[in-house]
Amino acid sequence: MLFSHLSTFIFASTALALLPHDTEDFKSSKLYKVNELQEVPKAYKTYIQKLESSPSSNKIGIAKAPNSPTSKFQNTSSSNPKTLNLSPGITTLHTDDLKECYFVNTTIGNTEYPLIIDTGSAYLWVYGDNCTDEACKDEEKYSSSESSESSSATSTFALSYVTGTAQGEVVEDNIIVNKLATTQKFKFGKADKVPDFFKKYPVSGIFGLPSNDSSAIQSIISALYDSHAIAKEIFSISLGNFSNTEEHPNSGIFAIGEPLEELYEGDIHYTDLIDNDSHYWLIPVESVSLDQYEITFNQSVDLKNGDDNTTTARKALVDSGTTVLALPKQDALDIHSYFDDSITDGSNFAVLCNSTVDLVLKINGQNWTLGPEYYLGEEYHNSTELDGYCVSNIQGIDTAAADSWILGATFLQSVYAVFDVDQQRVGFAEKNTNVKLTSNDTTSNSVANNGSSISTSLVSNSSSASTTSHKGGAVIIGAENLQSYTLFVALISMFLL
């Protein structure tokens, strides 16, 4: 038992509360041209001059082709789409109107809650029925009294975010995600205080997905593994629409289990995690380039906790719960100095909307490209000073560590990402968006697509015909089985006792 008595756990700051930046953020700030604060290296100027003198090359920063930032999720392939069946372990993600956060519908007790999928947070917490903060108004809230399987609080929690603190009780209940459930009650946070920042989003909490369990509380992936619902502690994320139809509206895919071949092309390139005490998906970025020119940063960092200092490499947290690329302010200033006529107020940046340069991150020998369709945000309107500028999705933040980068949704939208708890590594692959989603009325599949022999029959819209299969304590369940699930788990618990 993780908590044997009532106590309080103050967890480290494990998320940056999305950090979106819109066109309103500059209106009350004094603006500067980045090149007035940070001069681009002379070697880069020489590089540009060589490009200009070459008849076959265009100057960096000048439009080479029409650019449409809003088209990044559109499928451009003319080939036949691959078919992905939404079997147990695989579900769709959804987003807010501005595509600033991505959430997965999660059943706790007998109620479904939209929770932000967050690889930068170690814990799952949900708005509680005692929460009166603005963020909790009009959103689904968890009530222990409405769930017959809920257990009373055994401790309290406090999670510190950049924008405030979420705090409340740690409770236990049954949880179902991606039609996978645990037979043992899962500990999670029931928040009675929530930062106001969350009021912008149609969600009820955070679905934390850490790289491993903390000493205080178990992760949901680990809990599913212990229940034999999955054979390996692996999950994957692909952000962006897949054949967005009325039957399967979505803003991406979240899969628990082995990687899905339908969602990527070529190989998955893995990178081992950097050891850390915060349960982050922390990886080394070997270099950063603008097109083919490698950027040198003003601040040196140590990647190996020794004397291996570098001005070209950085550490980065892969965080689906942050909207943008969040960098230390000096690093963000360094990068934007390479963009023609970029503007800043010190933290936020604006880039010319006709920019066509690519930002390239080299990770474990593999280059991953962020084109302007990813790093360009909303266009400024009705502003003489900012006419022709777009929000930059590369932001500067206050941080004591010069090497603390956050690769948020801006990066994850460009790749298929695999998070391997077993092997302590993160994998990226070229994403395939030419996918057709299906879900059969009657489906027989292996658990979480991982080769296990556990199977299930799910019959939609017919609770009398639905069945739930299990083996070794694992449960796969459809939404139509929720009422019978409570009794089912109770019977298993009695049997185990």
SEPA-819513 format. One line per 4 residues: number of its first residue (from 1); their letters; for each residue x, y, z of C-alpha. Coordinates in pm, 1 decimal. Each point is the difference from the previous one (the first is absolute). Example, Ala and Ser with C-alpha at 12.3 -4.5 7.8 and 13.67 -1.06 7.14 Angstrom:
# SEPA-819513
1 = AS = 1230.0,-450.0,780.0 | 137.0,344.0,-66.0
# end
This chain:
# SEPA-819513
1 = MLFS = 0.0,0.0,0.0 | 149.5,329.4,-108.2 | -163.6,212.3,268.1 | -56.8,-153.8,340.6
5 = HLST = -108.3,313.5,182.2 | -125.6,349.3,-69.3 | 288.8,218.7,-111.8 | 83.1,277.1,-243.9
9 = FIFA = 222.8,-40.8,-303.7 | 140.4,311.0,-168.5 | 97.5,-108.6,-348.1 | 253.2,180.4,-216.5
13 = STAL = -117.0,223.9,-279.8 | -67.1,-253.1,-272.2 | -180.0,207.3,-261.2 | 3.4,347.1,-141.6
17 = ALLP = -375.4,30.7,-37.8 | 10.6,-3.5,-380.1 | 165.9,342.4,-51.5 | -197.4,106.8,-310.2
21 = HDTE = 75.9,341.5,-148.2 | -250.7,195.9,-205.3 | -13.0,337.9,-170.7 | -127.9,170.6,315.6
25 = DFKS = 324.8,-56.7,190.2 | 193.0,281.2,-170.1 | -253.8,279.9,28.1 | 114.7,143.5,333.1
29 = SKLY = 370.7,-75.8,-40.5 | 290.1,198.0,-139.7 | 130.4,-170.9,-309.8 | 354.9,-36.6,-125.9
33 = KVNE = 155.9,-127.9,-317.3 | 187.6,-313.2,104.0 | 310.2,104.2,-193.9 | 16.5,312.0,218.2
37 = LQEV = 37.0,-223.8,307.0 | 186.3,-295.9,-145.3 | 218.8,30.9,-307.4 | 14.7,-300.5,-226.4
41 = PKAY = 349.8,-156.8,-29.6 | 226.0,134.4,-275.3 | 43.1,-352.3,-133.5 | -373.2,-15.0,-65.4
45 = KTYI = 13.1,326.8,-192.5 | 276.2,-149.1,-213.0 | -215.1,-308.5,-53.6 | -289.1,217.8,-118.9
49 = QKLE = 226.7,192.6,-235.6 | 113.0,-325.4,-160.2 | -361.4,-104.7,-46.0 | -86.4,331.8,-159.7
53 = SSPS = 288.1,-34.3,-244.1 | -114.9,-345.7,-105.9 | -259.6,15.3,-281.9 | -146.9,-334.9,106.4
57 = SNKI = -74.5,104.0,358.4 | -244.6,239.0,159.3 | 92.9,221.7,290.2 | -110.2,-145.5,332.4
61 = GIAK = -311.5,172.6,128.5 | -136.6,95.7,-342.3 | -309.5,-184.8,-112.9 | 86.3,-293.3,-225.6
65 = APNS = -351.5,-139.2,-23.6 | -347.8,87.1,126.7 | -33.2,-82.6,366.7 | -319.8,-92.6,180.3
69 = PTSK = 48.1,-60.2,374.5 | -356.5,-126.5,31.1 | 64.3,-292.6,-236.4 | 244.9,-193.7,217.4
73 = FQNT = -254.3,-266.2,98.2 | -136.6,-51.6,-348.9 | 83.1,-322.5,-178.1 | 186.5,68.1,-324.5
77 = SSSN = 52.5,-359.7,-105.5 | -185.9,-125.0,-306.6 | 55.8,-367.4,79.3 | -258.4,-224.9,154.9
81 = PKTL = -32.1,59.7,374.1 | 101.1,-255.9,257.2 | -283.8,-125.8,217.9 | 28.8,21.3,377.8
85 = NLSP = -259.3,-176.4,210.4 | -69.8,169.2,333.0 | 36.6,-322.0,195.6 | 60.3,-16.4,377.2
89 = GITT = 308.9,198.6,86.9 | -51.7,251.5,-283.0 | -213.1,312.3,25.2 | -43.4,341.5,-155.4
93 = LHTD = 125.2,324.3,149.2 | -189.8,327.4,-6.8 | 102.2,363.2,26.0 | -133.4,345.9,82.0
97 = DLKE = -96.3,250.8,-269.1 | 349.8,151.9,-9.9 | 179.0,-337.2,-0.8 | 191.5,94.5,314.3
101 = CYFV = -62.5,-319.7,195.9 | -82.0,-361.4,-79.2 | -216.8,-214.1,222.8 | -110.4,-359.3,36.2
105 = NTTI = -338.5,-105.8,136.7 | 56.3,-203.3,315.4 | -258.7,-181.5,209.9 | 41.2,29.0,376.7
109 = GNTE = -262.0,-185.5,198.1 | -309.9,29.0,-217.4 | 73.9,336.4,-162.0 | 209.5,104.2,-298.3
113 = YPLI = 241.7,293.6,29.8 | 203.7,181.0,-268.3 | 359.2,9.2,132.8 | 298.4,175.8,-158.5
117 = IDTG = 246.8,-262.6,-117.8 | 322.1,112.3,165.4 | 337.4,-171.8,-32.9 | 148.8,281.6,207.8
121 = SAYL = -199.1,-88.9,309.8 | 41.7,-300.5,227.3 | -352.6,-5.1,139.1 | -363.4,-36.9,-96.6
125 = WVYG = -235.6,244.9,165.7 | -355.7,110.4,-63.4 | -220.3,290.4,106.2 | -180.7,-87.6,322.3
129 = DNCT = -359.4,81.5,90.5 | 119.1,242.9,270.3 | 188.1,213.9,-251.1 | -154.6,346.2,-42.2
133 = DEAC = 280.8,154.4,-207.0 | -76.0,146.8,-342.2 | 168.4,-291.5,-174.6 | -242.1,-247.5,158.0
137 = KDEE = -318.7,182.7,-94.1 | -209.7,-172.5,-266.8 | 242.3,-293.3,-15.8 | -50.2,-360.0,111.1
141 = KYSS = 114.2,-43.1,361.4 | 77.3,-317.8,190.0 | -214.8,-87.6,300.3 | 104.6,-287.0,224.4
145 = SESS = -357.1,-41.2,121.3 | -123.6,-76.6,-352.4 | 233.2,-296.9,-43.9 | -61.1,-314.7,202.2
149 = ESSS = 363.5,-105.9,-45.9 | 159.4,325.9,112.6 | 215.2,-11.7,314.2 | 39.4,284.6,244.8
153 = ATST = 305.0,224.2,-5.3 | 322.7,-146.6,131.8 | 213.3,309.2,-60.2 | 2.0,343.2,-159.1
157 = FALS = 196.8,130.0,-296.8 | 132.2,328.5,-134.6 | 132.7,40.1,-354.8 | 183.0,320.4,-84.6
161 = YVTG = -45.1,147.1,-347.8 | 140.6,317.2,-150.5 | -346.4,153.8,20.4 | -100.7,-125.2,345.4
165 = TAQG = -54.2,-310.9,208.1 | -244.2,-288.6,-30.5 | -71.4,-157.8,336.1 | -245.6,-227.1,174.4
169 = EVVE = -38.2,-358.0,119.7 | 145.5,-325.9,-127.8 | -285.1,-248.6,-48.3 | -48.8,-341.9,-160.0
173 = DNII = -241.2,-125.6,-263.8 | -27.8,-217.6,-309.0 | 136.4,156.0,-319.5 | -59.9,-90.4,-363.4
177 = VNKL = 197.5,151.3,-288.5 | 11.2,-118.7,-360.8 | -244.5,-276.9,103.8 | 264.8,-137.7,234.8
181 = ATTQ = -60.1,-16.7,372.8 | 180.3,-96.7,315.9 | -155.0,-241.2,247.3 | 175.4,168.6,290.2
185 = KFKF = -109.3,345.6,105.2 | 221.6,275.7,-132.5 | 124.8,293.6,208.0 | -46.1,345.8,-151.9
189 = GKAD = -47.9,359.7,104.3 | -340.9,152.7,63.7 | 67.1,374.0,-23.4 | -194.3,259.6,195.2
193 = KVPD = 235.8,278.7,-113.7 | 87.5,42.9,-368.4 | 204.6,277.0,-170.3 | -221.1,245.5,-189.5
197 = FFKK = 206.4,-61.1,-310.8 | -189.9,-324.6,-61.0 | -331.2,184.8,-39.5 | 87.9,58.7,-366.6
201 = YPVS = -36.5,-367.7,-81.0 | -291.2,-250.6,-10.5 | 172.2,-247.2,231.7 | -31.8,-143.1,350.8
205 = GIFG = 361.7,-61.7,93.7 | 333.4,-151.7,-98.1 | 83.6,-349.6,-128.7 | 362.9,-28.3,111.9
209 = LPSN = 231.0,-233.8,-193.2 | 342.4,-6.8,170.6 | 307.1,-194.6,-110.6 | -22.4,-215.6,314.2
213 = DSSA = -181.0,-23.7,332.4 | 78.7,238.5,281.4 | 50.8,-118.9,355.6 | -329.8,162.5,90.6
217 = IQSI = -249.0,-116.0,-261.0 | -32.5,-247.3,-287.7 | -52.4,103.2,-362.5 | -303.4,-119.8,-194.2
221 = ISAL = 222.7,-182.8,-254.1 | 167.6,-190.3,282.6 | -338.4,-78.9,154.4 | -128.0,-142.7,-328.9
225 = YDSH = 313.3,-210.5,-31.5 | -37.5,-135.2,354.2 | -358.3,-94.3,-88.6 | 124.2,-192.0,-307.7
229 = AIAK = -202.0,227.6,-225.5 | 317.3,72.5,-198.5 | 307.3,-215.5,-59.2 | 247.7,289.6,-13.1
233 = EIFS = 6.1,346.2,152.3 | -5.1,190.6,-327.8 | -229.2,266.6,-141.7 | 3.9,219.1,-308.5
237 = ISLG = -145.2,331.6,-111.0 | -73.5,147.2,-341.3 | -146.6,350.0,1.7 | -208.4,115.8,-295.9
241 = NFSN = -321.8,-98.3,-173.9 | -48.3,-343.8,-152.2 | -292.1,-29.4,-245.1 | -200.0,231.6,223.3
245 = TEEH = -350.4,-126.6,-65.9 | -325.0,34.3,188.5 | 43.4,-359.9,113.9 | 354.8,50.4,130.9
249 = PNSG = 65.5,368.3,76.7 | 354.2,33.7,128.8 | 310.7,212.3,39.3 | 242.2,-289.0,26.3
253 = IFAI = 55.6,-351.3,129.7 | 108.1,-124.6,342.6 | 98.2,-368.0,11.0 | 102.4,-211.1,297.6
257 = GEPL = 207.3,-299.9,-105.7 | 236.7,-70.0,-288.7 | 58.6,270.2,-267.2 | -261.3,12.4,-276.5
261 = EELY = 151.0,-61.7,-343.4 | -295.3,177.5,-161.0 | 105.3,333.5,151.7 | 357.5,31.1,-121.6
265 = EGDI = 230.8,-47.6,-297.2 | 349.3,-149.3,5.3 | 175.8,-78.7,327.5 | -50.3,120.1,355.0
269 = HYTD = 317.6,169.3,121.8 | 45.3,-40.9,375.2 | 196.7,212.4,244.9 | 83.3,-108.0,355.2
273 = LIDN = -125.8,222.4,278.4 | 228.5,217.0,209.2 | -25.7,-110.5,363.1 | -201.3,246.0,208.3
277 = DSHY = -195.0,1.7,326.2 | -308.7,172.4,-142.6 | -122.7,-293.5,-213.7 | 35.4,212.4,-313.9
281 = WLIP = 34.7,-132.8,-352.4 | 334.0,182.9,-18.9 | 223.1,-48.8,-304.9 | 312.6,161.2,-148.3
285 = VESV = -29.4,222.7,-307.4 | 336.4,-20.5,-175.7 | -35.4,315.4,-206.3 | -246.9,255.4,-132.2
289 = SLDQ = 19.7,141.7,-352.4 | -178.4,256.8,-208.3 | -22.3,-176.1,-332.9 | 358.7,-129.7,-30.9
293 = YEIT = 169.9,250.5,230.3 | 75.6,-128.7,350.7 | -89.5,245.7,275.8 | 250.6,81.9,272.6
297 = FNQS = -154.8,109.3,329.1 | 144.7,264.3,229.1 | -29.0,-214.4,310.5 | 195.8,-321.2,48.0
301 = VDLK = -163.0,-307.1,156.0 | 120.8,-330.1,141.6 | -178.7,-303.7,-143.3 | 182.7,-267.9,200.4
305 = NGDD = 36.1,152.4,347.2 | 372.1,41.8,-50.1 | 229.1,217.8,-206.0 | -168.4,-63.7,-334.0
309 = NTTT = -124.4,355.4,-53.9 | -157.4,93.5,-331.8 | -153.2,303.8,-168.1 | -178.5,-200.7,-270.5
313 = ARKA = -183.5,-278.3,188.2 | -285.5,16.7,248.7 | -215.3,-221.4,223.6 | -370.1,-6.4,-80.7
317 = LVDS = -314.7,-122.2,172.6 | -251.4,-156.8,-239.6 | -326.0,139.4,135.9 | -341.7,-45.2,-160.8
321 = GTTV = -147.2,224.8,270.8 | 183.3,309.8,-124.2 | -125.1,170.9,-314.9 | 319.3,154.0,-135.9
325 = LALP = 376.3,-41.1,-12.6 | 98.5,156.9,332.0 | 362.7,105.0,35.6 | 206.2,200.5,247.7
329 = KQDA = -30.9,364.5,-102.6 | 359.1,27.7,-120.2 | -31.5,-310.1,-218.9 | -326.6,129.3,-146.8
333 = LDIH = 168.4,334.0,-70.1 | 292.7,-178.7,-164.4 | -226.8,-197.7,-233.5 | -215.7,297.2,-98.6
337 = SYFD = 308.6,206.4,-82.6 | 31.0,-221.5,-308.4 | -350.6,94.6,-119.1 | -16.3,318.0,-208.6
341 = DSIT = -153.8,293.2,191.2 | -148.3,-212.2,281.3 | -149.9,192.2,294.3 | -8.9,-65.7,374.9
345 = DGSN = -115.9,144.9,329.9 | 254.1,-213.8,184.6 | -196.6,-326.1,19.0 | -245.8,-6.3,-289.2
349 = FAVL = 115.4,20.2,-359.4 | -149.5,84.3,-338.5 | 135.4,-115.3,-335.6 | -82.7,116.5,-352.4
353 = CNST = -285.1,-212.0,-132.3 | 179.6,-57.5,-331.1 | 287.6,-180.8,170.7 | 88.1,-326.6,-172.1
357 = VDLV = 308.4,-114.6,191.3 | -3.7,-335.3,177.9 | 102.0,-51.2,361.2 | 183.2,-332.8,20.9
361 = LKIN = 61.7,-192.9,322.5 | 261.6,-274.9,-9.4 | -87.2,-274.6,249.1 | 218.5,-311.0,24.0
365 = GQNW = 132.0,50.7,-351.8 | -341.8,56.4,-156.9 | -124.3,337.2,-128.2 | -356.3,106.7,82.3
369 = TLGP = -128.0,299.4,-193.9 | -242.7,265.7,119.8 | -118.0,201.4,-297.5 | -181.7,334.4,25.0
373 = EYYL = -332.2,-183.0,3.5 | 95.8,-106.9,353.4 | 195.9,290.0,149.7 | -225.4,275.6,-140.3
377 = GEEY = -307.7,68.6,209.3 | -288.2,243.0,-37.0 | 42.5,297.2,-234.4 | -23.5,350.4,145.0
381 = HNST = -285.6,212.0,-134.4 | -84.0,370.3,8.9 | 341.2,94.3,135.5 | 225.3,234.1,-197.8
385 = ELDG = 300.9,-90.6,210.9 | -49.0,-375.3,-45.5 | -147.0,-9.8,-348.3 | 134.2,-307.0,-181.5
389 = YCVS = 106.3,-172.9,322.9 | -114.0,-327.1,154.6 | 28.9,-126.5,355.7 | 308.2,-215.4,46.9
393 = NIQG = -67.1,-336.4,159.3 | 352.5,13.8,142.6 | -20.8,177.8,335.1 | 241.2,113.2,266.5
397 = IDTA = -57.7,-89.9,365.8 | 168.3,78.6,329.1 | 208.8,-295.4,110.9 | 311.6,-40.4,208.1
401 = AADS = 133.1,-277.7,-223.1 | 137.7,119.6,-331.6 | -55.8,-340.6,-158.4 | -366.9,-46.5,91.1
405 = WILG = -193.0,-23.2,-324.5 | -357.8,-122.3,-35.9 | -109.1,-166.0,-323.3 | -375.1,52.4,18.5
409 = ATFL = -284.3,-64.2,-241.9 | 164.0,226.7,-259.9 | 265.7,-270.3,-36.3 | -218.4,-304.6,63.8
413 = QSVY = -241.5,102.3,-276.5 | 281.1,-66.4,-248.3 | 86.0,-358.2,104.2 | -136.5,-332.2,117.6
417 = AVFD = 126.9,-33.6,358.1 | 50.9,-321.7,198.0 | 58.1,8.2,376.4 | 162.9,-318.7,128.4
421 = VDQQ = -7.7,-31.6,379.1 | 151.0,-350.2,-11.4 | 312.2,101.3,-191.2 | 12.4,360.1,132.3
425 = RVGF = 7.4,157.1,-343.1 | -196.6,220.2,-238.4 | -44.2,-79.1,-368.9 | -94.0,224.7,-290.5
429 = AEKN = -105.7,-95.5,-350.7 | -128.6,174.4,-308.3 | -373.8,21.8,57.3 | -258.1,-131.7,-240.9
433 = TNVK = -320.1,202.9,-9.8 | -157.5,-191.4,-287.5 | -195.8,-222.9,235.6 | -362.2,-108.7,3.2
437 = LTSN = -144.7,-69.6,344.1 | -248.4,-281.0,54.0 | -170.4,-166.7,293.2 | -204.5,-312.7,-54.9
441 = DTTS = -326.6,-56.3,182.2 | 138.6,-336.4,102.3 | 377.3,-10.9,46.0 | 237.3,-271.9,110.8
445 = NSVA = 352.9,120.3,71.7 | 306.5,-67.0,208.1 | 47.6,221.6,298.3 | 149.2,335.2,-94.0
449 = NNGS = 137.1,-141.5,-326.6 | 285.4,-162.5,188.5 | -36.1,-364.7,-91.8 | -161.6,-109.2,325.4
453 = SIST = -256.4,-278.1,-15.8 | -262.8,200.6,184.9 | -290.9,77.6,-229.2 | -333.8,170.9,21.0
457 = SLVS = -327.3,37.6,-182.1 | -139.6,350.6,-1.2 | -349.0,52.5,-134.1 | -93.7,365.8,-21.4
461 = NSSS = -346.2,131.9,84.6 | -106.3,-331.4,148.8 | 80.3,-42.2,366.9 | -189.6,-326.5,22.6
465 = ASTT = 224.1,-152.6,-267.4 | 327.8,138.1,132.5 | 255.5,-221.6,164.5 | 314.7,76.8,193.6
469 = SHKG = 297.3,-235.0,-22.6 | 282.6,-22.7,248.4 | 309.6,-196.3,84.0 | 240.1,35.2,287.9
473 = GAVI = -188.8,295.4,141.7 | -10.1,199.9,-323.9 | -322.1,152.8,-121.5 | -92.0,135.4,-340.7
477 = IGAE = -326.9,179.3,-0.7 | -229.4,201.9,-222.5 | -196.4,302.4,112.0 | -314.9,-209.5,0.3
481 = NLQS = 145.3,-220.8,275.4 | 55.7,272.4,256.7 | -292.9,-84.0,225.1 | 90.9,-366.6,21.1
485 = YTLF = 371.4,72.0,38.6 | -30.8,109.9,364.3 | -158.9,-329.5,100.4 | 250.4,-191.9,-212.5
489 = VALI = 297.5,156.9,177.7 | -162.0,-52.2,338.9 | -38.6,-371.2,-73.6 | 364.3,-26.7,-110.8
493 = SMFL = 110.9,176.0,318.6 | -200.1,-243.5,211.6 | 152.0,-291.6,-190.1 | 354.5,130.0,49.4
497 = L = -61.2,43.8,371.3
# end
